Amino acid sequence: MNWIALIAAGIFEIGWPLGLKMAQNGEGSKAGWVLLAIVSMGISGALLFYAQKTIPIGTAYAVWTGLGAVGTLLVGITFFGDSASIFRLLSAVLIVAGIVGLKVF
C-alpha cells in the first residue's frame, strides 16, 4: 500500500508545476490554477509522508522527485511544445533507471 501511495504522490507532484504553468499562461482562472498547484503540493506531501513509514527515506524521495520530474517533462513535451530531443529523453530514461536501481538494489 505504501508503494501505491508513493506512486500517487509522484503523480500529484506533476500537478503543482502544471498548475503554476497554467496560471502563467492566462487561460482560465489564474487563482484556480494556483489553487490546483497548492492542493497538489499538499496531497503529494501527505502521500509521501505516509509512504515513508515503511519505505526508506532516500528511496522514497528519489522515487517521488523522479516521477515528478519525468512526468512533468512528458507533460511539457506533450502539451507545451517543450523539446523532445534525444538527449532529454535519454536523461529521463537515466532518471527512471536510477529509481529502479534504488528499489532493486
N, C-alpha and C positions, 0 to 999 in steps of 0.2 A: 504493500500500500504506500510506503514511503517513496518508492521509486516512481509510482504513478503521480504522487504529489509533486515530486521534483520535476518530472517532465511537464506537468501542468504549470509549475512555477516558471519554467523556462519559456513556455508558450506565452504566459502573461507578461514575461519580460519583454516580449516583442511589442506589446500594446502601448507601453509608455513612450518609446521613441516615435511610434506611429502616431499617437495622439498629438505629440508636440509638433511633428512634421505637418500634420493636417491643420493644426492651429495656425501655423505659419503660412499655409497656402491660401488662407482666406475663404475656403469653401465651407459652407455651413457655419455653425455656431462655434466661434473661437473658444468660448467658455466650455462648451460641450466637449470639444476635443481635449482641452486641458483637463477636464474632469475625467475623461477616459484615461488619460495618462496617469493621473493621481490614483484612480481606482485600480488600474493595472499594477502600479507600483505596490500598492497595499496588498493586493491579493498575491502577487508574486512573492513579496517578502514573507507573508504569512505562511504560504505553502513551503517556502524554503525553510522557515523556522520549524515547521512540522517535520519535514523530510530529514533534517539534521539530527533528529532524535536517534536514528539508527544508522544513518549514512555518515561516514567520516567527513569532517568539515571541508577538507581540501577537495575531495571528490565531489561533494555536493556543490561547492562553489564553482568548480570548473565546469560541471555539467550545466548548472544554472546560467552562468555567463556565456558558455559556449553555445547553448541552444538559443539564447537571446541574440548573440552576435550573428550566428549563421542564419537564424530565422529573419532577423532584421535585414541582413544582406540580401536574402532572397526576396523579401517584400520590396526592398529598394529596386532590385533588378526588375521584378515583375510589374510593379505599379508606378514607379517613379523614374524609370529610364536610367537607373544607375548602370555603370559599366559592368559588363559581364565578361571581362577579359579572362583569358585562360589562367593568368596568374592570380587573379582574385578568386576564381573558382577553386584553383589548386590550394590556395591558402585556406579556404573554407574546408576543404577536404582534410587538410592537416589539422585543423581545429577539431573536427569530428574524430579523426584518428587519435588525437591526444585524449579526448574524452573517453573513447573506447579503451584506450590503454590504461587509464586510471581505474576504470571499472574492472577490467580483466586481470590486471597485474596488481 
